């Protein structure tokens, strides 16, 4: 598999195996199949595994622990996360450390190469577009992040428990400010898909503009990892779970009808083409996969072997998705 320059690791496989599918949150799979998928990923040259306790309430991390128990992991990199929200400032380190310690024990590793904030960054007084009643659990205010969370991340680095830290989603302006801060993240996870959508996890602002975050990473030379390449299944042939008609992911699936038609015209499955789009996006270190079985994994690996899309082809895919939201 192609390896790309990615400053936190030196280099990384073009594809990263994410934990959403392994944790059984993207349709049905089994522990046995998920373990086999993780092992196949390593056999095919994937070097980075992106997990979190929230992926199946620890299930994805259990899969990693089982898949690589007793194996040589020296050439592999592992990421985990913590949905911190907003706890008392004097408990931030203890909260992060407790979550990290459980993750490391579950995965059977001694250190996380990257540790991401899994709650969403917001401006201090921002009202969430959805779920504002849960704000202190699912969102982290920017000033609190800068003053209390970054020092805790840095302490974990000094202690050798993590190699670096970062974040992913939130309010665009808060993310841009955190990326531009003098204590910059080691890496940021950016939503990259032709829909320019985070679907139902883009609940902090109306119409979350994913491309603004990647643009800020480029401007400030912050390494980026792509997530949501198929936007929770919206850019596949069929959703793998039943959703209400007004669910953001289901509405994205309807918006992607033109994309699926174009994929058919080009002789590719929608999922393969969506992954090609993410892989072809400039300044992406690796594309994080949400696959749940070996069949889906092999389809993504085939996409990584395809020629890169040129800017005109990427624009065609974006235009095919540009239905009014």
Secondary structure as GFF3:
##gff-version 3
##sequence-region A 1 325
A	DSSP	beta_strand	3	6	.	.	.	ID=ss1
A	DSSP	beta_strand	10	13	.	.	.	ID=ss2
A	DSSP	beta_strand	15	18	.	.	.	ID=ss3
A	DSSP	alpha_helix	31	43	.	.	.	ID=ss4
A	DSSP	beta_strand	48	50	.	.	.	ID=ss5
A	DSSP	alpha_helix	59	67	.	.	.	ID=ss6
A	DSSP	beta_strand	77	82	.	.	.	ID=ss7
A	DSSP	three_ten_helix	89	91	.	.	.	ID=ss8
A	DSSP	alpha_helix	92	107	.	.	.	ID=ss9
A	DSSP	beta_strand	114	117	.	.	.	ID=ss10
A	DSSP	beta_strand	120	122	.	.	.	ID=ss11
A	DSSP	three_ten_helix	132	134	.	.	.	ID=ss12
A	DSSP	alpha_helix	135	138	.	.	.	ID=ss13
A	DSSP	beta_strand	139	141	.	.	.	ID=ss14
A	DSSP	alpha_helix	142	144	.	.	.	ID=ss15
A	DSSP	pi_helix	145	149	.	.	.	ID=ss16
A	DSSP	alpha_helix	150	158	.	.	.	ID=ss17
A	DSSP	beta_strand	165	167	.	.	.	ID=ss18
A	DSSP	alpha_helix	172	180	.	.	.	ID=ss19
A	DSSP	beta_strand	187	191	.	.	.	ID=ss20
A	DSSP	three_ten_helix	199	201	.	.	.	ID=ss21
A	DSSP	alpha_helix	210	219	.	.	.	ID=ss22
A	DSSP	beta_strand	223	227	.	.	.	ID=ss23
A	DSSP	three_ten_helix	231	233	.	.	.	ID=ss24
A	DSSP	alpha_helix	248	255	.	.	.	ID=ss25
A	DSSP	alpha_helix	257	265	.	.	.	ID=ss26
A	DSSP	alpha_helix	270	280	.	.	.	ID=ss27
A	DSSP	beta_strand	286	289	.	.	.	ID=ss28
A	DSSP	alpha_helix	294	305	.	.	.	ID=ss29
A	DSSP	alpha_helix	311	320	.	.	.	ID=ss30
###
